[in-house]
Every structure is written in structure tokens, then in C-alpha cells.
Amino acid sequence: MSTPASEIARPTAPPPRPSRPAHFARVHSETLVPRPLDETFAFFSNAHNLDRLTPPWVGFRILTPAPIRMGVGTLIDYQIRIRAIPIRWRTEIIVWEPPHRFVDVQLKGPYRWWHHEHRFEAAPGGTRVIDDVEYRAPLAWLSHPLMVSRDVRRIFDYRTRALAAVFGPAAPDIKAS
């Protein structure tokens, strides 16, 4: 019986942040969900909920068998589609601070660099879900302005709508920035 990829120790550290920050793109997204902090974080702690937050056109599929125990060092393998081409993606959780924050980085996949910080803050009426992503696409000078930035933004716009579908909409008088 083979060992799941999520349980195999990786002998090297996560990739270092590449130099030349001018070639990085950033996405910042905030959404208020009308649920308590612990419940919201618990939802995000289940890696298999990610497919509920990812648009169908991405063709997202988690390859790592359930259950996935989240924590520092957890490796998660996915498959996505970029322009109909299947791509394998592996991330590692490098920061795990329940119920306030976790960070994943790409070890292998479609980007030259991917660093995604997920933050959760108690707020009036629920929990503010904050995503800060820093990434660099291959051939960033060409691919980023033409396709990548638009696609990444669309994914996070979809995620905002999906969170409202899962948790219900925030009260109209409470705005997420």
C-alpha cells in the first residue's frame, strides 16, 4: 500500500521568494460571512471544501485522499485545468494559527511563485475572511496582463459568491471591503 502524498516528508524547504518583485501580482479579497469565527475557520480547515469555492471552469480536483489533517507541513495535491490543459498543483501549509490564519505556498504547479495568506477576523455580524495572494506567472511579462490576472481575479470573485451561497449573505448594512 502506498503512502499518501500528504504524509510523505519533503526533504527541502518551500521555495524561496523569487527576486524582482516588480513581476509579482497581488490579489486582496475580503468577504464577510454571517457565521462565528470558529465555525468559519472550521469550514476552511477542511481542504475538501475548497472545491465548493472554486469555479467549475477551473476543473479543480483534490488528489490527496481524505481526510487531510491540516497543519504546518501538510502537503495537498490538486489537479486544475488552464485553458483545457490539466495541470498538477502541490501546495504546502507553512503557517497554521487557528482560528485566525494559515498560509499555503505552491511547491509545484502553474505559477513560478504562489503565496496565499488566509486570515479570519471576528467582525460585527460574523467573520471577515481575508485573502492575500502574491503570485508570479511564468512569462509574467506576457501571460499576466493577457490572461492570468483576469483569471485569478475571476476565481476570487467566484469565491465571494460561493461563500454567500454556503453561509448566507451578510446583512445588508455590513460591508466587507
MIFI-993861 format. One record per residue: residue number from 0; y, x, z of N, C-alpha, C in turn; residue in one letter. Coordinates in Angstrom, 2 decimals. Last residue first. Layout:
+-----+---------+---------+---------+---------+---------+---------+---------+---------+---------+------+
| pos |     n.v |     n.u |     n.w |    ca.v |    ca.u |    ca.w |     c.v |     c.u |     c.w | code |
+-----+---------+---------+---------+---------+---------+---------+---------+---------+---------+------+
| NUM |       Y |       X |       Z |       Y |       X |       Z |       Y |       X |       Z |    a |
...
+-----+---------+---------+---------+---------+---------+---------+---------+---------+---------+------+
This chain:
+-----+---------+---------+---------+---------+---------+---------+---------+---------+---------+------+
| pos |     n.v |     n.u |     n.w |    ca.v |    ca.u |    ca.w |     c.v |     c.u |     c.w | code |
+-----+---------+---------+---------+---------+---------+---------+---------+---------+---------+------+
| 176 |   45.14 |  -14.82 |    2.83 |   45.99 |  -14.09 |    1.88 |   45.18 |  -13.34 |    0.88 |    s |
| 175 |   44.32 |  -18.14 |    3.52 |   43.87 |  -16.74 |    3.51 |   44.75 |  -16.02 |    2.51 |    a |
| 174 |   45.82 |  -20.72 |    5.44 |   45.71 |  -19.97 |    4.18 |   45.16 |  -18.58 |    4.43 |    k |
| 173 |   45.65 |  -23.86 |    6.66 |   45.31 |  -22.48 |    7.00 |   45.07 |  -21.73 |    5.68 |    i |
| 172 |   45.94 |  -26.43 |    5.88 |   47.12 |  -25.78 |    6.46 |   46.86 |  -24.35 |    6.88 |    d |
| 171 |   43.40 |  -27.25 |    4.97 |   44.48 |  -27.01 |    4.00 |   45.70 |  -26.31 |    4.58 |    p |
| 170 |   40.63 |  -25.46 |    6.35 |   41.63 |  -26.52 |    6.49 |   42.81 |  -26.22 |    5.59 |    a |
| 169 |   38.29 |  -24.20 |    3.94 |   39.15 |  -24.01 |    5.12 |   40.13 |  -25.17 |    5.17 |    a |
| 168 |   35.32 |  -25.89 |    2.81 |   36.67 |  -25.34 |    2.61 |   37.40 |  -25.17 |    3.93 |    p |
| 167 |   32.01 |  -24.72 |    3.56 |   33.01 |  -25.76 |    3.51 |   34.38 |  -25.13 |    3.35 |    g |
| 166 |   30.13 |  -22.72 |    3.32 |   30.67 |  -23.00 |    4.65 |   31.60 |  -24.21 |    4.70 |    f |
| 165 |   29.33 |  -22.80 |    0.57 |   28.36 |  -22.56 |    1.65 |   28.88 |  -23.08 |    2.99 |    v |
| 164 |   31.69 |  -23.26 |   -0.86 |   30.54 |  -24.14 |   -1.08 |   29.52 |  -24.01 |    0.06 |    a |
| 163 |   33.25 |  -21.14 |    0.03 |   33.69 |  -22.50 |    0.32 |   32.54 |  -23.49 |    0.13 |    a |
| 162 |   31.74 |  -19.07 |   -1.09 |   31.86 |  -19.17 |    0.37 |   32.32 |  -20.56 |    0.79 |    l |
| 161 |   32.19 |  -19.59 |   -3.80 |   30.84 |  -19.74 |   -3.25 |   30.87 |  -19.84 |   -1.73 |    a |
| 160 |   34.90 |  -18.95 |   -4.07 |   34.47 |  -20.33 |   -4.31 |   33.08 |  -20.57 |   -3.69 |    r |
| 159 |   34.71 |  -16.19 |   -3.50 |   35.58 |  -17.05 |   -2.71 |   35.16 |  -18.51 |   -2.85 |    t |
| 158 |   33.02 |  -15.36 |   -5.58 |   32.57 |  -15.24 |   -4.19 |   33.40 |  -16.13 |   -3.27 |    r |
| 157 |   34.65 |  -15.64 |   -7.80 |   33.47 |  -16.50 |   -7.66 |   33.01 |  -16.50 |   -6.21 |    y |
| 156 |   36.40 |  -13.56 |   -7.24 |   36.92 |  -14.93 |   -7.33 |   35.78 |  -15.93 |   -7.16 |    d |
| 155 |   34.61 |  -11.41 |   -7.43 |   35.19 |  -11.74 |   -6.13 |   35.86 |  -13.11 |   -6.12 |    f |
| 154 |   34.01 |  -11.55 |  -10.19 |   32.93 |  -11.62 |   -9.20 |   33.50 |  -12.01 |   -7.84 |    i |
| 153 |   36.53 |  -11.16 |  -11.34 |   35.85 |  -12.45 |  -11.52 |   34.72 |  -12.62 |  -10.51 |    r |
| 152 |   36.93 |   -8.45 |  -10.64 |   37.82 |   -9.49 |  -10.10 |   37.16 |  -10.86 |  -10.21 |    r |
| 151 |   34.93 |   -7.30 |  -12.21 |   34.87 |   -7.16 |  -10.76 |   35.75 |   -8.23 |  -10.11 |    v |
| 150 |   35.87 |   -7.98 |  -14.82 |   34.58 |   -8.46 |  -14.33 |   34.48 |   -8.39 |  -12.81 |    d |
| 149 |   38.35 |   -6.62 |  -14.94 |   38.29 |   -8.07 |  -15.10 |   37.00 |   -8.63 |  -14.52 |    r |
| 148 |   37.51 |   -3.97 |  -14.65 |   38.40 |   -4.57 |  -13.65 |   38.37 |   -6.08 |  -13.74 |    s |
| 147 |   35.80 |   -3.66 |  -16.98 |   35.29 |   -3.54 |  -15.62 |   36.21 |   -4.23 |  -14.60 |    v |
| 146 |   37.15 |   -3.93 |  -19.53 |   36.13 |   -4.85 |  -19.05 |   35.92 |   -4.82 |  -17.55 |    m |
| 145 |   39.46 |   -2.35 |  -20.12 |   38.94 |   -3.32 |  -21.08 |   38.01 |   -4.36 |  -20.46 |    l |
| 144 |   40.06 |   -0.60 |  -18.04 |   41.07 |   -1.57 |  -18.47 |   40.51 |   -2.66 |  -19.39 |    p |
| 143 |   37.42 |    0.72 |  -17.79 |   38.06 |   -0.03 |  -16.73 |   39.09 |   -1.02 |  -17.26 |    h |
| 142 |   36.66 |    2.07 |  -20.13 |   35.93 |    0.87 |  -19.72 |   36.69 |    0.05 |  -18.69 |    s |
| 141 |   38.57 |    4.23 |  -20.36 |   38.32 |    3.27 |  -21.44 |   37.73 |    1.97 |  -20.91 |    l |
| 140 |   38.78 |    5.61 |  -18.00 |   39.98 |    5.51 |  -18.83 |   39.81 |    4.49 |  -19.95 |    w |
| 139 |   36.15 |    5.69 |  -17.03 |   37.13 |    4.77 |  -16.45 |   38.36 |    4.59 |  -17.32 |    a |
| 138 |   33.51 |    6.49 |  -17.64 |   34.54 |    6.45 |  -18.68 |   35.69 |    5.53 |  -18.28 |    l |
| 137 |   32.19 |    4.46 |  -15.06 |   32.01 |    5.56 |  -15.99 |   33.04 |    5.41 |  -17.12 |    p |
| 136 |   34.54 |    3.34 |  -12.53 |   33.57 |    3.07 |  -13.59 |   33.35 |    4.35 |  -14.40 |    a |
| 135 |   34.90 |    3.37 |   -9.17 |   35.26 |    4.08 |  -10.38 |   34.15 |    3.85 |  -11.39 |    r |
| 134 |   36.28 |    1.61 |   -6.34 |   35.23 |    1.95 |   -7.30 |   35.81 |    2.73 |   -8.47 |    y |
| 133 |   36.54 |    0.01 |   -3.33 |   37.09 |    1.11 |   -4.12 |   35.97 |    1.54 |   -5.06 |    e |
| 132 |   37.17 |   -3.01 |   -1.76 |   36.26 |   -2.25 |   -2.61 |   37.07 |   -1.19 |   -3.34 |    v |
| 131 |   37.23 |   -5.01 |    0.93 |   37.99 |   -3.92 |    0.31 |   36.99 |   -3.06 |   -0.45 |    d |
| 130 |   37.25 |   -8.25 |    2.06 |   36.51 |   -7.28 |    1.25 |   37.50 |   -6.28 |    0.69 |    d |
| 129 |   37.12 |  -10.31 |    4.82 |   37.96 |   -9.36 |    4.07 |   37.05 |   -8.38 |    3.36 |    i |
| 128 |   37.25 |  -13.40 |    6.16 |   36.32 |  -12.48 |    5.51 |   37.16 |  -11.60 |    4.59 |    v |
| 127 |   38.18 |  -14.87 |    9.10 |   38.73 |  -14.27 |    7.89 |   37.72 |  -13.23 |    7.40 |    r |
| 126 |   36.88 |  -17.80 |   10.47 |   36.74 |  -16.35 |   10.34 |   37.37 |  -15.90 |    9.03 |    t |
| 125 |   38.60 |  -20.48 |   12.06 |   37.37 |  -19.88 |   11.54 |   37.36 |  -18.37 |   11.56 |    g |
| 124 |   40.95 |  -21.50 |   13.13 |   40.21 |  -22.33 |   12.17 |   38.95 |  -21.70 |   11.62 |    g |
| 123 |   42.48 |  -18.42 |   13.50 |   42.59 |  -19.86 |   13.79 |   41.85 |  -20.66 |   12.71 |    p |
| 122 |   39.88 |  -15.92 |   13.37 |   41.20 |  -16.43 |   12.97 |   41.28 |  -17.90 |   13.37 |    a |
| 121 |   38.11 |  -12.93 |   13.68 |   38.31 |  -14.28 |   14.18 |   39.74 |  -14.69 |   13.84 |    a |
| 120 |   37.20 |  -11.09 |   10.84 |   38.14 |  -11.25 |   11.95 |   38.18 |  -12.70 |   12.37 |    e |
| 119 |   35.37 |   -8.71 |    9.18 |   35.33 |  -10.08 |    9.65 |   36.23 |  -10.17 |   10.88 |    f |
| 118 |   34.91 |   -6.75 |    6.22 |   35.46 |   -6.93 |    7.57 |   35.49 |   -8.42 |    7.90 |    r |
| 117 |   33.28 |   -4.47 |    4.26 |   33.29 |   -5.89 |    4.60 |   33.83 |   -5.99 |    6.02 |    h |
| 116 |   33.87 |   -2.09 |    1.83 |   34.02 |   -2.40 |    3.25 |   34.14 |   -3.91 |    3.41 |    e |
| 115 |   32.30 |   -0.28 |   -0.50 |   32.66 |   -1.66 |   -0.21 |   32.68 |   -1.87 |    1.30 |    h |
| 114 |   32.43 |    1.89 |   -3.05 |   32.56 |    1.89 |   -1.59 |   33.10 |    0.52 |   -1.21 |    h |
| 113 |   31.26 |    3.64 |   -5.71 |   31.39 |    2.28 |   -5.19 |   31.36 |    2.36 |   -3.68 |    w |
| 112 |   31.39 |    5.59 |   -8.62 |   31.69 |    5.51 |   -7.19 |   31.84 |    4.04 |   -6.83 |    w |
| 111 |   30.46 |    5.16 |  -11.08 |   30.48 |    6.56 |  -10.65 |   30.72 |    6.62 |   -9.15 |    r |
| 110 |   28.23 |    2.33 |  -11.38 |   29.54 |    2.94 |  -11.14 |   29.39 |    4.42 |  -10.83 |    y |
| 109 |   25.65 |    1.32 |  -11.63 |   26.53 |    1.28 |  -12.78 |   27.88 |    1.99 |  -12.61 |    p |
| 108 |   23.51 |    3.52 |   -9.67 |   23.89 |    2.26 |  -10.29 |   24.94 |    2.40 |  -11.36 |    g |
| 107 |   22.94 |    4.76 |   -6.47 |   22.53 |    4.80 |   -7.87 |   22.94 |    3.47 |   -8.48 |    k |
| 106 |   24.38 |    4.40 |   -4.20 |   23.69 |    5.68 |   -4.36 |   23.27 |    5.87 |   -5.81 |    l |
| 105 |   27.31 |    2.84 |   -3.12 |   26.30 |    2.94 |   -4.17 |   25.71 |    4.34 |   -4.16 |    q |
| 104 |   27.72 |    1.74 |    0.24 |   28.09 |    2.62 |   -0.87 |   26.95 |    2.63 |   -1.88 |    v |
| 103 |   29.04 |   -0.58 |    2.62 |   27.95 |   -0.12 |    1.76 |   28.52 |    0.76 |    0.66 |    d |
| 102 |   29.88 |   -1.31 |    5.93 |   30.27 |   -0.64 |    4.68 |   29.01 |   -0.28 |    3.92 |    v |
| 101 |   31.01 |   -3.88 |    8.18 |   29.99 |   -2.97 |    7.65 |   30.45 |   -2.46 |    6.31 |    f |
| 100 |   32.32 |   -5.51 |   11.10 |   32.49 |   -4.67 |    9.92 |   31.17 |   -4.05 |    9.50 |    r |
|  99 |   32.01 |   -7.25 |   13.34 |   33.33 |   -7.03 |   12.76 |   33.35 |   -6.32 |   11.41 |    h |
|  98 |   30.10 |   -7.77 |   15.28 |   30.21 |   -8.69 |   14.15 |   31.50 |   -8.48 |   13.34 |    p |
|  97 |   28.51 |   -4.79 |   14.05 |   28.52 |   -6.24 |   14.23 |   29.43 |   -6.66 |   15.38 |    p |
|  96 |   28.88 |   -2.34 |   12.26 |   29.58 |   -2.64 |   13.50 |   29.66 |   -4.15 |   13.71 |    e |
|  95 |   27.83 |    0.13 |   10.34 |   27.31 |   -1.17 |   10.79 |   27.90 |   -1.43 |   12.18 |    w |
|  94 |   28.04 |    2.13 |    7.51 |   28.71 |    1.72 |    8.74 |   28.17 |    0.34 |    9.08 |    v |
|  93 |   26.36 |    2.41 |    5.37 |   26.77 |    3.64 |    6.06 |   27.55 |    3.36 |    7.34 |    i |
|  92 |   23.80 |    1.14 |    3.55 |   24.75 |    0.75 |    4.60 |   25.08 |    2.03 |    5.36 |    i |
|  91 |   23.48 |    1.85 |    0.13 |   23.13 |    2.20 |    1.50 |   24.21 |    1.69 |    2.43 |    e |
|  90 |   22.11 |    0.60 |   -2.95 |   23.19 |    0.83 |   -2.01 |   22.61 |    1.23 |   -0.66 |    t |
|  89 |   21.25 |    0.78 |   -6.31 |   20.81 |    1.04 |   -4.94 |   22.04 |    1.30 |   -4.09 |    r |
|  88 |   20.43 |   -0.92 |   -9.21 |   21.52 |   -0.53 |   -8.32 |   20.93 |   -0.33 |   -6.94 |    w |
|  87 |   19.60 |   -1.05 |  -12.66 |   19.17 |   -0.97 |  -11.25 |   20.32 |   -0.40 |  -10.44 |    r |
|  86 |   20.40 |   -3.28 |  -15.22 |   20.76 |   -2.04 |  -14.53 |   20.22 |   -2.12 |  -13.11 |    i |
|  85 |   19.96 |   -4.75 |  -18.40 |   19.55 |   -4.67 |  -17.00 |   19.82 |   -3.29 |  -16.42 |    p |
|  84 |   22.51 |   -5.96 |  -20.40 |   21.66 |   -4.78 |  -20.18 |   21.27 |   -4.73 |  -18.71 |    i |
|  83 |   24.37 |   -7.98 |  -20.71 |   22.97 |   -8.29 |  -21.02 |   22.02 |   -7.10 |  -20.85 |    a |
|  82 |   26.64 |   -6.84 |  -19.53 |   26.62 |   -7.11 |  -20.97 |   25.18 |   -7.24 |  -21.47 |    r |
|  81 |   24.66 |   -6.00 |  -17.02 |   26.01 |   -5.71 |  -17.51 |   25.94 |   -5.83 |  -19.02 |    i |
|  80 |   22.81 |   -7.39 |  -14.45 |   22.97 |   -7.27 |  -15.91 |   24.43 |   -6.98 |  -16.20 |    r |
|  79 |   20.96 |   -5.90 |  -11.73 |   22.03 |   -6.72 |  -12.27 |   22.00 |   -6.59 |  -13.78 |    i |
|  78 |   18.86 |   -5.51 |   -8.99 |   18.98 |   -5.41 |  -10.44 |   20.10 |   -6.37 |  -10.84 |    q |
|  77 |   18.71 |   -3.45 |   -6.04 |   19.04 |   -4.66 |   -6.78 |   18.80 |   -4.42 |   -8.26 |    y |
|  76 |   17.80 |   -2.20 |   -2.87 |   17.69 |   -2.08 |   -4.32 |   17.92 |   -3.45 |   -4.97 |    d |
|  75 |   19.13 |   -0.76 |   -0.04 |   18.84 |   -2.03 |   -0.70 |   18.87 |   -1.80 |   -2.21 |    i |
|  74 |   18.66 |    0.90 |    3.00 |   18.75 |    1.02 |    1.55 |   18.35 |   -0.31 |    0.93 |    l |
|  73 |   20.22 |    1.57 |    6.04 |   19.46 |    0.60 |    5.26 |   19.73 |    0.80 |    3.78 |    t |
|  72 |   21.95 |    3.24 |    7.42 |   20.81 |    3.84 |    6.74 |   19.97 |    2.87 |    5.92 |    g |
|  71 |   22.80 |    0.99 |    9.92 |   23.14 |    2.26 |    9.27 |   21.86 |    2.85 |    8.67 |    v |
|  70 |   21.41 |   -2.23 |    9.04 |   21.90 |   -1.24 |    9.98 |   22.25 |    0.02 |    9.23 |    g |
|  69 |   19.14 |   -4.92 |    8.54 |   20.42 |   -4.29 |    8.27 |   20.83 |   -3.36 |    9.40 |    m |
|  68 |   16.08 |   -5.30 |    7.26 |   16.74 |   -5.10 |    8.55 |   18.00 |   -4.28 |    8.33 |    r |
|  67 |   14.96 |   -7.69 |    5.20 |   15.70 |   -6.43 |    5.18 |   16.43 |   -6.32 |    6.51 |    i |
|  66 |   11.70 |   -9.15 |    4.98 |   13.07 |   -9.13 |    5.48 |   13.67 |   -7.73 |    5.38 |    p |
|  65 |   11.94 |   -8.87 |    1.41 |   12.42 |   -9.43 |    2.68 |   11.33 |   -9.22 |    3.73 |    a |
|  64 |   11.99 |   -5.97 |   -0.75 |   11.33 |   -7.13 |   -0.15 |   11.99 |   -7.56 |    1.16 |    p |
|  63 |   14.42 |   -5.24 |   -3.13 |   13.87 |   -4.85 |   -1.83 |   13.24 |   -6.08 |   -1.19 |    t |
|  62 |   15.67 |   -6.47 |   -5.23 |   14.32 |   -5.96 |   -5.45 |   13.64 |   -5.57 |   -4.14 |    l |
|  61 |   17.73 |   -9.16 |   -5.87 |   17.38 |   -8.14 |   -4.88 |   15.92 |   -7.76 |   -5.11 |    i |
|  60 |   19.62 |   -9.76 |   -8.71 |   18.31 |   -9.96 |   -8.09 |   18.07 |   -8.83 |   -7.11 |    r |
|  59 |   21.98 |  -11.16 |  -10.92 |   21.72 |  -10.43 |   -9.69 |   20.35 |  -10.79 |   -9.12 |    f |
|  58 |   23.30 |  -11.87 |  -13.26 |   21.85 |  -11.69 |  -13.27 |   21.36 |  -10.93 |  -12.06 |    g |
|  57 |   25.90 |  -12.45 |  -13.67 |   25.61 |  -11.07 |  -13.27 |   24.10 |  -10.81 |  -13.29 |    v |
|  56 |   26.08 |  -15.15 |  -14.12 |   26.17 |  -14.28 |  -15.29 |   25.91 |  -12.81 |  -14.97 |    w |
|  55 |   26.10 |  -16.33 |  -11.55 |   24.86 |  -16.28 |  -12.32 |   24.91 |  -15.31 |  -13.50 |    p |
|  54 |   27.94 |  -14.46 |   -9.05 |   27.88 |  -15.38 |  -10.19 |   26.60 |  -15.23 |  -11.00 |    p |
|  53 |   27.02 |  -14.38 |   -5.66 |   27.17 |  -13.62 |   -6.89 |   27.03 |  -14.55 |   -8.09 |    t |
|  52 |   26.29 |  -15.58 |   -3.35 |   27.72 |  -15.27 |   -3.51 |   28.02 |  -14.56 |   -4.81 |    l |
|  51 |   23.60 |  -15.77 |   -3.30 |   24.35 |  -17.03 |   -3.23 |   25.84 |  -16.82 |   -3.50 |    r |
|  50 |   22.84 |  -13.12 |   -3.15 |   22.66 |  -13.79 |   -4.44 |   23.36 |  -15.15 |   -4.46 |    d |
|  49 |   23.32 |  -12.57 |   -0.46 |   24.23 |  -12.03 |   -1.47 |   24.06 |  -12.73 |   -2.82 |    l |
|  48 |   21.35 |  -13.37 |    1.20 |   22.42 |  -14.34 |    0.94 |   23.38 |  -13.86 |   -0.14 |    n |
|  47 |   19.79 |  -11.15 |    1.60 |   19.35 |  -12.10 |    0.57 |   20.35 |  -13.23 |    0.34 |    h |
|  46 |   20.89 |   -9.86 |    3.77 |   21.18 |   -9.34 |    2.42 |   20.79 |  -10.32 |    1.33 |    a |
|  45 |   22.30 |  -11.14 |    6.41 |   21.10 |  -11.40 |    5.63 |   21.39 |  -11.01 |    4.18 |    n |
|  44 |   24.82 |  -10.74 |    7.30 |   23.79 |   -9.81 |    7.76 |   22.46 |  -10.01 |    7.05 |    s |
|  43 |   26.29 |  -12.90 |    6.49 |   26.41 |  -11.67 |    5.71 |   25.38 |  -10.63 |    6.12 |    f |
|  42 |   25.51 |  -14.67 |    8.56 |   25.26 |  -15.01 |    7.16 |   25.29 |  -13.75 |    6.29 |    f |
|  41 |   26.54 |  -13.32 |   10.79 |   25.08 |  -13.51 |   10.66 |   24.71 |  -13.86 |    9.21 |    a |
|  40 |   29.28 |  -13.61 |   10.39 |   28.67 |  -12.28 |   10.27 |   27.16 |  -12.39 |   10.09 |    f |
|  39 |   29.46 |  -16.38 |   10.86 |   29.84 |  -15.82 |    9.56 |   29.20 |  -14.46 |    9.36 |    t |
|  38 |   28.68 |  -16.55 |   13.53 |   27.92 |  -17.27 |   12.50 |   28.20 |  -16.69 |   11.11 |    e |
|  37 |   30.67 |  -14.99 |   14.79 |   29.25 |  -14.61 |   14.89 |   28.40 |  -15.29 |   13.81 |    d |
|  36 |   33.10 |  -16.43 |   14.09 |   32.86 |  -15.04 |   13.70 |   31.37 |  -14.69 |   13.71 |    l |
|  35 |   32.66 |  -19.88 |   13.09 |   32.94 |  -18.81 |   14.05 |   32.51 |  -17.44 |   13.52 |    p |
|  34 |   34.09 |  -21.26 |   10.07 |   32.95 |  -21.05 |   10.97 |   33.29 |  -19.91 |   11.92 |    r |
|  33 |   35.56 |  -21.75 |    7.60 |   35.72 |  -22.53 |    8.83 |   34.51 |  -22.46 |    9.76 |    p |
|  32 |   36.84 |  -18.75 |    6.20 |   35.75 |  -19.72 |    6.25 |   35.82 |  -20.44 |    7.60 |    v |
|  31 |   39.21 |  -17.36 |    4.14 |   39.00 |  -17.93 |    5.46 |   37.86 |  -18.93 |    5.36 |    l |
|  30 |   39.27 |  -14.30 |    2.44 |   38.89 |  -15.70 |    2.41 |   38.73 |  -16.17 |    3.85 |    t |
|  29 |   40.54 |  -11.72 |    0.47 |   40.46 |  -12.34 |    1.79 |   40.18 |  -13.82 |    1.62 |    e |
|  28 |   40.15 |   -8.68 |   -1.24 |   39.96 |  -10.12 |   -1.25 |   39.88 |  -10.61 |    0.18 |    s |
|  27 |   40.94 |   -6.08 |   -3.35 |   41.10 |   -6.58 |   -1.98 |   41.00 |   -8.10 |   -2.07 |    h |
|  26 |   39.84 |   -3.40 |   -5.21 |   39.89 |   -4.86 |   -5.12 |   40.00 |   -5.20 |   -3.65 |    v |
|  25 |   40.77 |   -0.59 |   -7.15 |   40.58 |   -1.22 |   -5.85 |   40.65 |   -2.73 |   -6.02 |    r |
|  24 |   39.74 |    2.30 |   -8.93 |   40.28 |    0.95 |   -8.90 |   39.98 |    0.37 |   -7.53 |    a |
|  23 |   40.51 |    5.68 |   -9.69 |   39.85 |    4.67 |   -8.89 |   40.52 |    3.33 |   -9.08 |    f |
|  22 |   41.88 |    7.69 |  -10.90 |   40.90 |    6.99 |  -11.72 |   40.12 |    5.93 |  -10.95 |    h |
|  21 |   43.39 |    8.87 |   -8.97 |   44.10 |    8.08 |   -9.97 |   43.13 |    7.27 |  -10.83 |    a |
|  20 |   41.79 |   10.55 |   -7.45 |   41.89 |    9.15 |   -7.06 |   42.66 |    8.28 |   -8.06 |    p |
|  19 |   40.24 |   13.10 |   -7.87 |   41.06 |   12.41 |   -8.87 |   41.17 |   10.91 |   -8.58 |    r |
|  18 |   36.88 |   13.35 |   -6.59 |   38.30 |   13.68 |   -6.59 |   39.00 |   12.86 |   -7.67 |    s |
|  17 |   34.52 |   11.05 |   -5.11 |   34.99 |   11.93 |   -6.18 |   36.48 |   12.23 |   -6.04 |    p |
|  16 |   33.05 |   11.22 |   -2.00 |   34.06 |   10.52 |   -2.78 |   34.56 |   11.48 |   -3.85 |    r |
|  15 |   29.59 |   12.17 |   -2.10 |   30.97 |   12.35 |   -1.64 |   31.92 |   11.59 |   -2.54 |    p |
|  14 |   26.78 |    9.99 |   -1.63 |   27.59 |   10.85 |   -2.49 |   29.00 |   11.00 |   -1.94 |    p |
|  13 |   25.03 |   10.25 |    1.53 |   25.66 |    9.47 |    0.46 |   26.56 |   10.37 |   -0.38 |    p |
|  12 |   22.72 |   13.06 |    1.88 |   23.78 |   12.19 |    2.36 |   24.31 |   11.34 |    1.21 |    a |
|  11 |   19.14 |   13.17 |    1.32 |   20.51 |   13.62 |    1.09 |   21.50 |   12.60 |    1.62 |    t |
|  10 |   16.63 |   12.07 |    1.75 |   16.90 |   13.40 |    2.27 |   18.34 |   13.86 |    2.11 |    p |
|   9 |   15.94 |    8.91 |    3.00 |   16.57 |    9.62 |    1.91 |   17.00 |   10.98 |    2.42 |    r |
|   8 |   13.01 |    7.27 |    3.91 |   14.13 |    8.11 |    4.33 |   14.65 |    8.88 |    3.12 |    a |
|   7 |   12.18 |    4.03 |    3.08 |   11.97 |    5.43 |    2.73 |   13.20 |    6.24 |    3.13 |    i |
|   6 |   12.66 |    1.38 |    3.40 |   12.15 |    2.11 |    4.56 |   11.90 |    3.59 |    4.27 |    e |
|   5 |   13.45 |    0.26 |    1.03 |   14.39 |    0.17 |    2.15 |   13.93 |    0.96 |    3.36 |    s |
|   4 |   11.21 |    0.50 |   -0.58 |   12.31 |    1.45 |   -0.77 |   13.28 |    1.42 |    0.40 |    a |
|   3 |    8.12 |    0.11 |    1.19 |    9.30 |   -0.45 |    0.54 |   10.43 |    0.57 |    0.48 |    p |
|   2 |    5.25 |    2.02 |    0.45 |    6.32 |    1.79 |    1.41 |    7.52 |    1.22 |    0.68 |    t |
|   1 |    2.20 |    0.61 |   -0.86 |    3.38 |    1.46 |   -0.95 |    4.42 |    1.07 |    0.09 |    s |
|   0 |   -1.17 |    0.85 |    0.00 |    0.00 |    0.00 |    0.00 |    1.23 |    0.89 |    0.00 |    m |
+-----+---------+---------+---------+---------+---------+---------+---------+---------+---------+------+
